[in-house]
Amino acid sequence: MLANINVLLLDYALGSLKRQGGKSIFIFLVLCLLIFLLASVLMIADAIKVELNTTLKTLPQITLQRFVAGKQTNVSVERVDTI
């Protein structure tokens, strides 16, 4: 009984594909494009997160800067020790 229902369901699905083949192919292609775009966006976002975390692990915890006339200059070694 169950096998008969599965065969009838498969026959109905194949008949539907024959009747509306162009529409089914178009929907299939649109869904493939959407899945491709979503996967690409998620992959790029994950790669950016991994790169950001890797970069943050290598940065120092404190950054010391000195600005003279609006430009960044080196801080003398004597001042670094006092800070």
C-alpha positions, 0 to 999 in steps of 0.5 A, a space after each residue: 500500500 505504501 509503495 503504491 502511494 509513493 509511486 503515485 506521488 512520483 508519477 504526479 510530480 513527474 507529470 507536473 514537471 512535464 506540464 510546467 517544465 519551463 516554469 520549473 527550470 526558471 524557478 530552479 535557476 533563480 533559487 540556485 542564483 539566490 543560494 549562490 549569492 547568499 553563500 558568497 556573502 556568508 563566506 566573505 563575512 566569515 573571512 572578514 571576521 577571521 581576518 579581523 580576529 587574527 589582526 586584533 590578536 597581534 596588535 599591542 594592547 596600548 598604542 602610544 602616539 605623539 602628534 606635533 603640528 598635526 603629524 604623528 612623530 616618534 616618542 622619545 625612549 625616555 618618555 616611554 619608560 616613565 609612562 
